[in-house]
Amino acid sequence: MTTLHVISSSPFSDNRLSSCLRLLGHGDGLLLCGDGTYAAQPGTSHAEALRALGEGIALFALDEDLEARGLPSADWLQQIDYPGFVALAVRFDKVNSWL
Amino acid sequence: MSRSLLIISRQAPWSGPTARETLDIALAGGAFDLPIAMLFLDDGVLQLAPGQKPQNVQQKDLTANLQALPMFGVESLYACSLSLQQRGLTDTSLAVEHLDDAGLRDLISRYDQVITF
């Protein structure tokens, strides 16, 4: 079964993102929202780790959270809005929120 | 048939109420015969360290709650072997199955619902 992992905390203040990356399986998705979108900051080790994930993992970020933080869009990251968030929650078998 | 639930606990035992409350959720679910499994990940494995003396920091012992898991029907208990190894834990106060990254991916895939605290 596929899982959509949701991360909303900054990768610079805890290790949720790095642990999550180890657990991602083929067909899973990762959605960055809130301070989690800081992982998309260009030139950081987190952005590099995300880019290196490859084809089997779908990467998403909430558009408004990226924009609020002045983060640029990236070709390896699909930007979505809240209706898109809902659509993802339905598309994957389950959602794992890293609280 | 109830949907199966995997609870991932990744908080150290005495840094706040989260570790205890996560265990409470597992025990409550177990009491209602829900198919529940627990995975200890990251600092969550520190809950399993033997010989803790939480009364020294005015906390109640979590060990009793941990030992109660199998009695409440929560018998599928797992820990991340890398998290254990990184924190120097070779011995745990509760019998848990150690899983590598591939094992963790397979575990998460198997359960209907997953929640991480």
Backbone of each chain as ProteinMPNN parsed JSONL, in Angstrom:
{"seq_chain_A": "MTTLHVISSSPFSDNRLSSCLRLLGHGDGLLLCGDGTYAAQPGTSHAEALRALGEGIALFALDEDLEARGLPSADWLQQIDYPGFVALAVRFDKVNSWL", "coords_chain_A": {"N_chain_A": [[0.841, -1.209, 0.0], [0.46, 2.252, -0.726], [1.9, 5.216, 0.717], [1.318, 8.549, 1.753], [3.524, 10.739, 3.018], [3.576, 13.347, 5.377], [5.187, 16.277, 6.165], [5.727, 18.877, 8.401], [7.529, 20.323, 9.837], [10.579, 22.206, 10.297], [13.448, 21.039, 8.549], [15.841, 21.729, 9.562], [15.735, 21.881, 12.269], [14.968, 19.484, 13.44], [15.004, 15.821, 13.086], [13.0, 14.71, 11.535], [12.582, 14.768, 8.726], [14.911, 13.485, 7.673], [14.676, 10.922, 8.793], [12.261, 10.146, 7.684], [12.94, 10.026, 4.97], [14.428, 7.715, 4.883], [12.487, 5.83, 5.182], [10.84, 5.899, 3.021], [9.116, 4.272, 0.454], [8.93, 2.66, -2.8], [6.642, 4.277, -4.907], [5.535, 5.769, -2.914], [4.662, 9.012, -1.494], [5.789, 12.352, -0.707], [4.877, 15.102, 1.109], [5.556, 18.439, 1.611], [4.859, 20.878, 3.986], [4.026, 23.96, 5.714], [6.713, 24.853, 7.893], [8.162, 22.757, 6.946], [8.6, 23.117, 4.282], [10.979, 24.449, 4.046], [12.889, 22.615, 3.446], [13.124, 22.665, 0.769], [14.814, 24.651, 0.128], [17.134, 25.994, -2.064], [20.44, 24.719, -2.66], [20.898, 23.596, -0.203], [21.653, 20.773, 1.949], [19.409, 19.276, 2.395], [17.651, 19.836, 0.257], [19.188, 18.745, -1.771], [19.177, 16.032, -1.009], [16.496, 15.444, -1.368], [16.203, 15.855, -4.123], [17.72, 13.769, -4.996], [16.161, 11.554, -4.705], [14.75, 10.399, -6.817], [12.756, 8.696, -9.409], [10.698, 7.007, -8.359], [9.464, 8.14, -6.163], [7.126, 10.553, -5.285], [7.203, 14.047, -5.04], [5.877, 16.747, -3.227], [4.798, 20.111, -2.509], [3.203, 22.551, -0.495], [1.952, 25.236, -2.148], [1.326, 27.864, -1.129], [2.712, 27.917, 1.258], [5.376, 27.699, 0.456], [5.607, 30.094, -0.988], [5.066, 31.966, 0.989], [7.381, 31.855, 2.434], [9.263, 32.77, 0.742], [10.457, 30.924, -0.925], [11.821, 29.4, -3.833], [10.228, 27.96, -6.786], [10.685, 24.563, -7.905], [11.857, 22.222, -10.348], [11.726, 19.611, -9.58], [9.803, 19.362, -7.74], [6.429, 19.182, -7.062], [4.106, 21.714, -7.005], [1.333, 22.36, -4.978], [-2.11, 23.224, -4.201], [-4.578, 23.709, -1.529], [-6.977, 22.226, -2.265], [-5.617, 20.42, -3.904], [-4.082, 19.087, -2.018], [-6.058, 17.679, -0.661], [-6.869, 16.017, -2.736], [-4.565, 14.474, -3.017], [-4.534, 13.141, -0.569], [-6.603, 11.426, -0.956], [-5.715, 9.985, -3.131], [-3.48, 8.445, -2.32], [-3.011, 5.381, -0.436], [-2.88, 5.704, 2.312], [-2.275, 8.268, 4.799], [0.515, 9.519, 6.391], [1.141, 11.541, 8.95], [3.789, 13.338, 10.17], [3.857, 14.124, 13.186]], "CA_chain_A": [[0.0, 0.0, 0.0], [1.253, 3.479, -0.806], [1.746, 6.164, 1.823], [1.716, 9.945, 1.607], [4.111, 11.252, 4.25], [3.409, 14.798, 5.467], [6.133, 16.862, 7.124], [5.43, 20.3, 8.556], [8.52, 21.001, 10.69], [11.809, 22.541, 9.585], [14.462, 19.974, 8.587], [17.046, 22.238, 10.225], [15.587, 21.841, 13.722], [14.836, 18.111, 13.937], [15.389, 14.822, 12.081], [11.841, 14.041, 10.922], [12.754, 14.582, 7.284], [15.921, 12.468, 7.347], [14.111, 9.606, 9.11], [11.217, 9.859, 6.689], [13.57, 9.656, 3.697], [14.864, 6.316, 4.985], [11.321, 4.941, 5.213], [10.044, 6.031, 1.799], [9.174, 3.136, -0.455], [8.522, 2.927, -4.178], [5.225, 4.616, -5.029], [5.127, 6.668, -1.834], [4.777, 10.441, -1.756], [6.181, 13.204, 0.419], [4.336, 16.456, 0.992], [6.133, 19.413, 2.538], [4.007, 22.027, 4.245], [4.528, 24.765, 6.823], [8.177, 25.001, 7.908], [8.734, 21.635, 6.208], [8.978, 23.557, 2.933], [12.375, 24.919, 4.06], [13.716, 21.554, 2.853], [13.268, 22.951, -0.653], [15.753, 25.769, -0.039], [18.21, 25.565, -2.977], [21.809, 24.753, -2.155], [21.028, 22.943, 1.105], [21.786, 19.308, 1.873], [18.06, 18.682, 2.36], [17.157, 19.914, -1.119], [19.958, 17.768, -2.557], [18.696, 14.69, -0.656], [15.181, 15.274, -1.996], [16.417, 15.714, -5.57], [18.36, 12.485, -5.271], [15.233, 10.444, -4.445], [14.482, 9.717, -8.077], [11.44, 8.599, -10.038], [9.674, 6.233, -7.649], [8.899, 8.908, -5.051], [6.546, 11.816, -5.74], [7.455, 15.129, -4.077], [4.912, 17.837, -3.315], [4.883, 21.153, -1.485], [2.074, 23.481, -0.523], [2.31, 26.456, -2.849], [1.275, 29.093, -0.325], [3.755, 27.882, 2.281], [6.62, 28.041, -0.243], [5.602, 31.523, -1.333], [5.125, 32.747, 2.231], [8.761, 31.838, 2.932], [10.166, 33.248, -0.295], [11.193, 29.793, -1.507], [11.548, 29.31, -5.27], [9.708, 26.678, -7.275], [11.744, 23.692, -8.414], [11.251, 21.287, -11.298], [11.602, 18.278, -8.961], [8.816, 19.485, -6.669], [5.127, 19.604, -7.575], [3.438, 22.65, -6.087], [-0.102, 22.091, -4.936], [-2.902, 24.067, -3.297], [-5.293, 22.868, -0.562], [-7.748, 21.16, -2.947], [-4.639, 19.419, -4.352], [-3.736, 18.337, -0.797], [-7.164, 16.732, -0.442], [-6.812, 15.016, -3.813], [-3.459, 13.566, -2.701], [-4.933, 12.309, 0.569], [-7.484, 10.391, -1.497], [-4.978, 9.182, -4.111], [-2.629, 7.47, -1.641], [-3.781, 4.474, 0.41], [-2.941, 6.267, 3.661], [-1.484, 9.473, 5.034], [1.26, 9.478, 7.658], [1.576, 12.877, 9.352], [4.892, 13.294, 11.146], [3.481, 15.15, 14.169]], "C_chain_A": [[0.868, 1.248, 0.0], [0.914, 4.437, 0.337], [2.137, 7.568, 1.372], [2.239, 10.42, 2.959], [3.997, 12.776, 4.253], [4.331, 15.341, 6.552], [5.926, 18.364, 7.189], [6.439, 21.021, 9.451], [9.821, 21.204, 9.91], [12.827, 21.407, 9.68], [15.735, 20.428, 9.295], [16.933, 22.155, 11.747], [15.32, 20.447, 14.272], [15.065, 17.12, 12.796], [14.2, 14.096, 11.46], [12.091, 13.755, 9.439], [13.76, 13.472, 6.989], [15.426, 11.07, 7.687], [13.077, 9.201, 8.067], [11.839, 9.389, 5.374], [14.03, 8.202, 3.711], [13.687, 5.353, 4.842], [10.499, 4.983, 3.925], [10.229, 4.812, 0.912], [8.71, 3.544, -1.853], [7.017, 3.19, -4.246], [4.711, 5.535, -3.941], [5.267, 8.127, -2.283], [5.205, 11.178, -0.503], [5.653, 14.601, 0.158], [4.967, 17.335, 2.057], [5.127, 20.535, 2.737], [4.561, 22.774, 5.456], [6.038, 24.929, 6.737], [8.879, 23.828, 7.219], [9.205, 22.044, 4.829], [10.409, 24.111, 2.895], [13.326, 23.857, 3.498], [13.955, 21.81, 1.37], [14.238, 24.099, -0.918], [16.939, 25.338, -0.918], [19.586, 25.655, -2.302], [21.984, 24.113, -0.793], [21.137, 21.425, 0.925], [20.41, 18.641, 1.788], [17.492, 18.699, 0.944], [17.887, 18.894, -2.0], [19.45, 16.345, -2.294], [17.341, 14.423, -1.318], [15.33, 15.056, -3.503], [16.943, 14.334, -5.912], [17.4, 11.3, -5.136], [14.872, 9.678, -5.717], [13.008, 9.496, -8.374], [10.344, 7.989, -9.166], [8.946, 6.985, -6.547], [8.379, 10.242, -5.585], [6.712, 12.877, -4.651], [6.483, 16.282, -4.314], [5.217, 18.882, -2.251], [3.674, 22.06, -1.623], [2.576, 24.83, -1.04], [2.381, 27.665, -1.913], [2.334, 29.105, 0.77], [5.132, 28.188, 1.682], [6.698, 29.542, -0.463], [5.731, 32.387, -0.091], [6.562, 32.872, 2.725], [9.766, 32.302, 1.885], [10.978, 32.149, -0.943], [10.828, 29.66, -2.981], [10.901, 27.975, -5.639], [10.871, 25.875, -7.855], [11.114, 22.652, -9.32], [11.062, 19.893, -10.694], [10.527, 18.245, -7.874], [7.49, 19.951, -7.272], [4.457, 20.51, -6.563], [1.932, 22.436, -6.152], [-0.796, 23.093, -4.01], [-3.697, 23.145, -2.368], [-6.223, 21.835, -1.207], [-6.835, 20.041, -3.458], [-4.211, 18.516, -3.21], [-4.803, 17.26, -0.549], [-7.126, 15.617, -1.481], [-5.702, 14.0, -3.541], [-3.847, 12.6, -1.583], [-5.83, 11.165, 0.102], [-6.698, 9.426, -2.389], [-4.111, 8.11, -3.452], [-3.481, 6.602, -0.71], [-3.933, 5.013, 1.825], [-2.03, 7.476, 3.754], [-0.798, 9.324, 6.375], [1.769, 10.876, 7.97], [2.637, 12.756, 10.428], [4.671, 14.41, 12.148], [4.648, 15.475, 15.095]], "O_chain_A": [[1.904, 1.285, 0.664], [-0.207, 4.458, 0.846], [3.151, 7.758, 0.699], [1.486, 10.496, 3.929], [4.288, 13.423, 3.247], [4.266, 14.922, 7.708], [5.944, 19.047, 6.166], [6.243, 22.188, 9.791], [10.118, 20.458, 8.978], [13.051, 20.868, 10.764], [16.608, 19.612, 9.594], [17.929, 22.338, 12.446], [15.438, 20.245, 15.48], [15.297, 17.531, 11.659], [14.353, 13.0, 10.92], [11.844, 12.649, 8.958], [13.5, 12.61, 6.15], [15.716, 10.122, 6.958], [13.035, 8.052, 7.629], [11.33, 8.466, 4.737], [14.025, 7.534, 2.677], [13.861, 4.205, 4.434], [9.568, 4.196, 3.756], [11.351, 4.377, 0.654], [8.169, 4.632, -2.052], [6.219, 2.42, -3.711], [3.586, 6.03, -4.021], [5.896, 8.43, -3.297], [5.012, 10.7, 0.615], [5.94, 15.207, -0.875], [4.924, 17.024, 3.247], [4.601, 21.081, 1.767], [5.457, 22.281, 6.141], [6.587, 25.12, 5.652], [10.075, 23.907, 6.94], [10.095, 21.414, 4.258], [10.99, 24.229, 1.816], [14.452, 24.177, 3.116], [14.874, 21.244, 0.779], [14.454, 24.475, -2.07], [17.669, 24.417, -0.554], [19.847, 26.544, -1.492], [23.096, 24.081, -0.267], [20.763, 20.877, -0.111], [20.263, 17.577, 1.187], [16.922, 17.71, 0.483], [17.28, 18.26, -2.863], [19.307, 15.549, -3.223], [17.075, 13.31, -1.774], [14.676, 14.191, -4.085], [16.654, 13.793, -6.979], [17.78, 10.164, -5.42], [14.708, 8.458, -5.692], [12.131, 10.029, -7.695], [9.19, 8.413, -9.231], [7.921, 6.518, -6.05], [9.106, 10.973, -6.258], [6.399, 12.635, -3.485], [6.291, 16.732, -5.443], [5.819, 18.578, -1.221], [3.185, 22.306, -2.726], [3.469, 25.461, -0.473], [3.371, 28.397, -1.906], [2.804, 30.17, 1.17], [5.955, 28.85, 2.313], [7.709, 30.18, -0.168], [6.414, 33.411, -0.104], [6.925, 33.865, 3.356], [10.975, 32.239, 2.107], [12.068, 32.401, -1.456], [9.659, 29.793, -3.345], [11.011, 26.993, -4.906], [11.898, 26.43, -8.243], [9.975, 22.24, -9.101], [10.315, 19.081, -11.24], [10.358, 17.243, -7.18], [7.435, 20.997, -7.918], [4.261, 20.132, -5.408], [1.341, 22.344, -7.228], [-0.166, 23.721, -3.159], [-3.515, 21.928, -2.41], [-6.268, 20.689, -0.758], [-7.212, 18.869, -3.452], [-4.0, 17.319, -3.404], [-4.492, 16.102, -0.268], [-7.319, 14.442, -1.167], [-5.871, 12.809, -3.8], [-3.537, 11.41, -1.634], [-5.825, 10.079, 0.682], [-6.962, 8.224, -2.411], [-4.012, 6.994, -3.961], [-4.54, 7.029, -0.251], [-4.964, 4.817, 2.467], [-1.147, 7.688, 2.923], [-1.445, 9.037, 7.382], [2.714, 11.351, 7.339], [2.41, 12.145, 11.472], [5.213, 15.505, 12.002], [4.515, 16.315, 15.984]]}, "seq_chain_B": "MSRSLLIISRQAPWSGPTARETLDIALAGGAFDLPIAMLFLDDGVLQLAPGQKPQNVQQKDLTANLQALPMFGVESLYACSLSLQQRGLTDTSLAVEHLDDAGLRDLISRYDQVITF", "coords_chain_B": {"N_chain_B": [[-14.316, -6.031, 10.017], [-11.718, -4.49, 11.697], [-9.675, -1.693, 10.771], [-6.166, -1.905, 10.427], [-3.666, -0.435, 12.536], [-0.687, 1.345, 12.671], [1.392, 2.663, 15.054], [3.8, 5.086, 15.32], [6.345, 5.861, 17.432], [8.413, 8.426, 18.331], [9.632, 9.957, 20.28], [11.721, 10.946, 22.997], [11.68, 9.54, 26.356], [11.412, 11.325, 28.632], [11.175, 13.94, 27.838], [8.871, 15.299, 27.605], [5.236, 15.118, 27.586], [4.649, 13.482, 25.431], [5.644, 10.847, 24.783], [4.501, 9.187, 26.769], [1.774, 9.681, 26.331], [1.473, 8.73, 23.765], [1.879, 6.013, 24.181], [-0.379, 5.589, 25.77], [-2.412, 5.861, 23.888], [-1.952, 3.605, 22.317], [-2.409, 1.589, 24.22], [-5.094, 2.064, 24.871], [-6.319, 1.581, 22.415], [-5.625, -1.096, 22.123], [-7.081, -2.182, 24.238], [-9.591, -2.054, 23.197], [-9.515, -4.028, 21.386], [-8.441, -3.379, 18.884], [-6.514, -3.886, 15.926], [-3.356, -3.231, 16.489], [-0.061, -1.973, 16.066], [3.195, -1.137, 17.321], [5.884, 1.017, 16.601], [9.112, 1.862, 17.525], [11.077, 4.596, 16.961], [13.861, 6.666, 16.002], [14.512, 8.976, 18.646], [12.582, 7.676, 20.092], [13.296, 5.065, 20.684], [14.695, 5.307, 22.994], [12.94, 5.08, 25.06], [12.973, 2.437, 25.6], [15.23, 1.851, 26.973], [17.053, 0.038, 29.415], [16.987, 0.027, 33.071], [16.22, 2.641, 33.868], [15.638, 5.524, 35.968], [13.18, 7.209, 36.556], [11.978, 8.552, 38.665], [13.864, 10.201, 39.721], [13.739, 12.484, 38.21], [11.288, 13.403, 38.826], [9.266, 11.967, 37.472], [6.78, 9.603, 36.368], [7.18, 6.056, 36.135], [7.665, 4.698, 32.957], [8.007, 2.127, 32.244], [6.201, 0.24, 33.24], [3.921, 0.803, 31.733], [4.883, 0.162, 29.216], [5.392, -2.585, 29.528], [2.803, -3.381, 29.764], [1.755, -3.408, 27.245], [1.724, -5.926, 25.645], [-0.097, -7.3, 27.254], [-2.407, -5.908, 26.814], [-2.994, -6.678, 24.339], [-1.427, -5.59, 22.379], [0.806, -6.776, 20.576], [2.514, -6.709, 18.478], [5.441, -5.436, 18.218], [7.975, -3.204, 17.429], [11.313, -2.035, 16.738], [13.524, 0.398, 15.411], [16.5, -0.655, 14.052], [18.747, 0.846, 13.379], [18.318, 3.254, 14.802], [18.511, 2.288, 17.427], [21.157, 1.393, 17.421], [22.567, 3.775, 16.876], [22.15, 5.093, 19.252], [23.44, 3.588, 21.073], [22.171, 1.41, 22.252], [21.971, -1.845, 23.227], [20.543, -3.563, 24.63], [17.179, -4.06, 25.56], [14.306, -3.034, 27.515], [11.978, -4.191, 26.865], [10.631, -6.782, 24.875], [11.254, -6.462, 21.584], [10.945, -6.493, 18.024], [13.7, -6.078, 15.915], [14.206, -3.886, 13.215], [15.56, -3.297, 9.976], [16.115, -0.684, 7.469], [14.765, -1.57, 5.125], [12.992, -3.381, 6.254], [11.454, -1.616, 7.774], [10.208, -0.089, 5.792], [8.627, -2.057, 4.614], [6.989, -2.721, 6.778], [5.495, -0.334, 7.225], [4.153, -0.194, 4.838], [2.453, -2.388, 5.046], [0.435, -1.822, 6.935], [-2.915, -0.512, 7.443], [-3.381, 2.055, 8.382], [-1.295, 4.738, 9.465], [0.328, 6.491, 12.023], [2.36, 9.088, 13.263], [4.073, 10.099, 16.107]], "CA_chain_B": [[-12.882, -6.131, 10.328], [-11.139, -3.18, 11.981], [-8.48, -1.353, 10.003], [-4.968, -2.021, 11.264], [-3.035, 0.861, 12.809], [0.706, 1.354, 13.125], [1.74, 3.89, 15.77], [5.247, 5.3, 15.36], [6.686, 6.705, 18.575], [9.801, 8.851, 18.117], [10.007, 10.948, 21.292], [12.408, 10.448, 24.184], [10.68, 9.32, 27.404], [11.195, 12.336, 29.683], [11.286, 15.295, 27.296], [7.533, 15.892, 27.585], [4.204, 14.09, 27.772], [4.289, 12.794, 24.185], [5.925, 9.405, 24.794], [3.489, 8.542, 27.608], [0.454, 9.784, 25.703], [1.469, 7.82, 22.615], [1.646, 4.681, 24.747], [-1.782, 5.541, 26.207], [-3.242, 5.627, 22.695], [-1.777, 2.192, 21.945], [-3.067, 0.752, 25.235], [-6.543, 2.238, 24.738], [-6.703, 0.852, 21.204], [-5.502, -2.52, 22.424], [-8.195, -2.562, 25.123], [-10.778, -2.191, 22.345], [-9.224, -5.104, 20.42], [-8.045, -2.908, 17.556], [-5.218, -4.436, 15.512], [-2.4, -2.142, 16.623], [1.357, -2.275, 16.228], [3.988, 0.042, 17.684], [7.275, 1.083, 16.141], [9.935, 2.855, 18.207], [11.981, 5.136, 15.939], [14.632, 7.831, 16.46], [14.633, 9.021, 20.105], [11.572, 6.797, 20.685], [13.912, 3.835, 21.201], [15.221, 5.578, 24.342], [11.94, 4.593, 26.026], [13.225, 1.019, 25.849], [16.498, 1.682, 27.696], [16.876, -0.592, 30.721], [17.589, 0.653, 34.254], [15.919, 4.066, 34.033], [15.116, 5.924, 37.287], [12.47, 8.459, 36.255], [11.613, 9.287, 39.888], [14.893, 11.223, 39.938], [13.325, 13.728, 37.552], [9.879, 13.565, 39.206], [8.376, 11.399, 36.452], [6.331, 8.235, 36.641], [7.861, 5.023, 35.35], [6.983, 4.275, 31.725], [8.254, 0.707, 32.018], [4.974, -0.508, 33.5], [3.049, 0.99, 30.565], [5.466, -0.607, 28.11], [5.17, -4.011, 29.787], [1.37, -3.664, 29.651], [1.331, -3.48, 25.83], [1.292, -7.277, 25.236], [-1.292, -7.694, 28.025], [-3.543, -5.235, 26.198], [-3.17, -7.198, 22.979], [-0.518, -4.944, 21.422], [1.929, -7.713, 20.604], [3.414, -6.432, 17.351], [6.281, -4.343, 18.71], [9.168, -3.111, 16.582], [12.213, -0.905, 16.934], [14.45, 0.639, 14.3], [17.816, -1.116, 14.512], [19.715, 1.947, 13.256], [18.097, 4.176, 15.928], [19.073, 1.632, 18.61], [22.608, 1.358, 17.281], [23.079, 5.144, 16.996], [22.041, 5.528, 20.649], [24.219, 2.683, 21.911], [21.307, 0.481, 22.988], [22.062, -3.232, 22.787], [19.632, -4.281, 25.497], [15.956, -3.276, 25.753], [13.491, -3.504, 28.639], [10.787, -4.818, 26.297], [10.996, -7.591, 23.71], [10.802, -5.853, 20.337], [11.641, -6.982, 16.83], [14.539, -5.034, 15.33], [14.009, -3.815, 11.765], [16.402, -2.394, 9.19], [15.312, 0.247, 6.673], [13.862, -2.316, 4.238], [11.952, -3.915, 7.127], [10.578, -0.501, 8.148], [9.382, 0.233, 4.613], [7.649, -3.138, 4.465], [6.045, -2.599, 7.9], [4.6, 0.798, 6.98], [3.327, -0.544, 3.69], [1.489, -3.428, 5.42], [-0.661, -1.374, 7.795], [-3.933, 0.313, 6.794], [-3.221, 3.44, 8.814], [-0.038, 4.99, 10.173], [0.409, 7.825, 12.628], [3.679, 9.298, 13.857], [4.138, 11.119, 17.167]], "C_chain_B": [[-12.314, -4.734, 10.535], [-9.909, -2.952, 11.109], [-7.27, -1.363, 10.934], [-4.267, -0.67, 11.374], [-1.611, 0.651, 13.309], [0.975, 2.705, 13.784], [3.261, 3.99, 15.837], [5.558, 6.304, 16.455], [8.152, 7.109, 18.455], [10.237, 9.947, 19.091], [10.705, 10.265, 22.46], [11.433, 10.423, 25.368], [10.411, 10.506, 28.326], [11.274, 13.765, 29.164], [9.939, 16.011, 27.28], [6.518, 14.779, 27.711], [3.995, 13.18, 26.561], [4.497, 11.286, 24.236], [4.847, 8.661, 25.585], [2.123, 8.55, 26.92], [0.349, 8.891, 24.463], [1.232, 6.383, 23.073], [0.195, 4.521, 25.186], [-2.718, 5.254, 25.033], [-3.174, 4.146, 22.308], [-2.522, 1.286, 22.92], [-4.587, 0.85, 25.117], [-7.05, 1.469, 23.523], [-6.673, -0.646, 21.425], [-6.657, -3.02, 23.276], [-9.483, -2.748, 24.333], [-10.552, -3.214, 21.224], [-8.922, -4.616, 19.02], [-6.704, -3.535, 17.19], [-4.167, -3.327, 15.444], [-0.985, -2.684, 16.722], [2.059, -0.988, 16.636], [5.392, -0.093, 17.144], [7.985, 2.186, 16.909], [11.038, 3.287, 17.247], [12.679, 6.364, 16.509], [14.74, 7.813, 17.989], [13.592, 8.143, 20.807], [12.175, 5.524, 21.266], [14.474, 4.045, 22.613], [14.225, 5.186, 25.433], [12.251, 3.169, 26.459], [14.504, 0.776, 26.654], [16.261, 1.06, 29.064], [17.472, 0.26, 31.841], [17.324, 2.132, 34.412], [15.348, 4.326, 35.427], [14.375, 7.25, 37.156], [12.061, 9.238, 37.506], [12.636, 10.374, 40.216], [14.553, 12.545, 39.258], [11.81, 13.926, 37.719], [8.923, 13.097, 38.106], [7.951, 10.004, 36.883], [7.022, 7.263, 35.696], [7.037, 4.636, 34.122], [7.063, 2.765, 31.526], [6.988, -0.12, 32.211], [4.022, -0.403, 32.306], [3.551, 0.17, 29.377], [5.187, -2.096, 28.284], [3.702, -4.389, 29.61], [0.933, -3.868, 28.202], [0.891, -4.889, 25.422], [0.028, -7.732, 25.981], [-2.559, -7.07, 27.458], [-3.71, -5.65, 24.735], [-2.306, -6.514, 21.938], [0.782, -5.747, 21.439], [2.918, -7.504, 19.461], [4.237, -5.198, 17.689], [7.61, -4.353, 17.961], [10.024, -1.924, 16.998], [13.153, -0.82, 15.743], [15.861, 0.283, 14.754], [18.865, -0.007, 14.402], [19.571, 2.936, 14.425], [18.692, 3.604, 17.212], [20.6, 1.719, 18.588], [23.212, 2.754, 17.468], [23.096, 5.603, 18.448], [22.696, 4.55, 21.623], [23.386, 1.701, 22.712], [21.451, -0.929, 22.418], [21.015, -4.072, 23.502], [18.366, -3.434, 25.651], [15.105, -3.887, 26.86], [12.237, -4.224, 28.165], [11.228, -5.602, 25.068], [10.396, -6.958, 22.454], [11.595, -6.456, 19.177], [12.421, -5.838, 16.207], [14.403, -5.065, 13.808], [15.012, -2.881, 11.115], [15.498, -1.546, 8.292], [14.326, -0.476, 5.752], [12.692, -2.893, 5.042], [10.952, -2.839, 7.537], [9.65, -0.13, 6.996], [8.271, -0.789, 4.448], [6.566, -3.044, 5.547], [5.011, -1.51, 7.622], [3.642, 0.478, 5.837], [2.189, -1.494, 4.079], [0.275, -2.911, 6.169], [-1.622, -0.443, 7.063], [-3.734, 1.785, 7.124], [-1.927, 3.569, 9.603], [-0.115, 6.376, 10.783], [1.722, 7.935, 13.386], [3.624, 10.405, 14.898], [5.583, 11.382, 17.54]], "O_chain_B": [[-12.414, -3.885, 9.649], [-9.196, -3.892, 10.758], [-7.338, -0.897, 12.071], [-4.272, 0.129, 10.438], [-1.366, -0.115, 14.241], [0.811, 3.755, 13.163], [3.928, 3.091, 16.348], [5.101, 7.446, 16.419], [9.037, 6.253, 18.472], [11.101, 10.764, 18.772], [10.338, 9.162, 22.864], [10.47, 11.189, 25.391], [9.275, 10.68, 28.768], [11.423, 14.702, 29.948], [9.875, 17.201, 26.974], [6.883, 13.622, 27.919], [3.245, 12.208, 26.647], [3.639, 10.524, 23.79], [4.339, 7.634, 25.135], [1.409, 7.547, 26.927], [-0.72, 8.366, 24.15], [0.487, 5.632, 22.444], [-0.4, 3.459, 25.004], [-3.686, 4.504, 25.163], [-4.191, 3.519, 22.013], [-3.184, 0.333, 22.51], [-5.289, -0.153, 25.244], [-8.077, 0.792, 23.588], [-7.561, -1.375, 20.983], [-7.155, -4.128, 23.079], [-10.364, -3.504, 24.741], [-11.298, -3.258, 20.246], [-9.121, -5.355, 18.055], [-5.845, -3.699, 18.056], [-4.098, -2.581, 14.467], [-0.732, -3.703, 17.364], [1.589, 0.11, 16.339], [6.01, -1.155, 17.214], [7.513, 3.322, 16.943], [11.829, 2.468, 16.78], [12.146, 7.026, 17.4], [15.025, 6.768, 18.574], [13.714, 7.892, 22.006], [11.642, 4.962, 22.223], [14.702, 3.079, 23.342], [14.607, 4.985, 26.586], [11.853, 2.737, 27.541], [14.827, -0.366, 26.979], [15.373, 1.494, 29.799], [18.341, 1.099, 31.605], [18.126, 2.829, 35.034], [14.667, 3.476, 36.0], [14.871, 8.291, 37.587], [11.821, 10.444, 37.432], [12.321, 11.347, 40.901], [15.021, 13.603, 39.679], [11.149, 14.53, 36.874], [7.906, 13.737, 37.84], [8.64, 9.321, 37.641], [7.399, 7.628, 34.583], [5.861, 4.292, 34.235], [6.299, 2.188, 30.752], [6.725, -1.057, 31.456], [3.397, -1.388, 31.913], [2.771, -0.429, 28.637], [4.803, -2.785, 27.339], [3.377, -5.545, 29.343], [-0.131, -4.434, 27.948], [-0.213, -5.047, 24.9], [-0.807, -8.448, 25.428], [-3.65, -7.623, 27.598], [-4.477, -5.039, 23.991], [-2.42, -6.806, 20.747], [1.713, -5.457, 22.19], [4.021, -8.052, 19.473], [3.801, -4.066, 17.478], [8.281, -5.381, 17.874], [9.524, -0.938, 17.538], [13.526, -1.832, 15.149], [16.364, 0.849, 15.725], [19.77, 0.074, 15.233], [20.57, 3.401, 14.974], [19.303, 4.331, 17.996], [21.241, 2.066, 19.58], [24.236, 2.907, 18.133], [23.946, 6.402, 18.841], [22.532, 4.664, 22.837], [23.839, 1.205, 23.744], [21.096, -1.177, 21.266], [20.647, -5.152, 23.042], [18.458, -2.223, 25.851], [15.165, -5.089, 27.116], [11.511, -4.804, 28.973], [12.087, -5.152, 24.309], [9.177, -6.925, 22.288], [12.746, -6.868, 19.329], [11.879, -4.755, 15.992], [14.475, -6.126, 13.189], [15.287, -1.799, 11.634], [14.274, -1.668, 8.34], [13.181, -0.046, 5.612], [11.551, -2.897, 4.579], [9.753, -3.103, 7.638], [8.459, 0.112, 7.195], [7.122, -0.439, 4.178], [5.384, -3.259, 5.277], [3.808, -1.731, 7.763], [2.467, 0.84, 5.875], [1.096, -1.421, 3.518], [-0.807, -3.488, 6.061], [-1.218, 0.317, 6.183], [-3.895, 2.653, 6.266], [-1.513, 2.65, 10.309], [-0.568, 7.323, 10.141], [2.144, 6.998, 14.064], [3.182, 11.517, 14.609], [5.856, 12.206, 18.412]]}, "name": "protein", "num_of_chains": 2, "seq": "MTTLHVISSSPFSDNRLSSCLRLLGHGDGLLLCGDGTYAAQPGTSHAEALRALGEGIALFALDEDLEARGLPSADWLQQIDYPGFVALAVRFDKVNSWLMSRSLLIISRQAPWSGPTARETLDIALAGGAFDLPIAMLFLDDGVLQLAPGQKPQNVQQKDLTANLQALPMFGVESLYACSLSLQQRGLTDTSLAVEHLDDAGLRDLISRYDQVITF"}
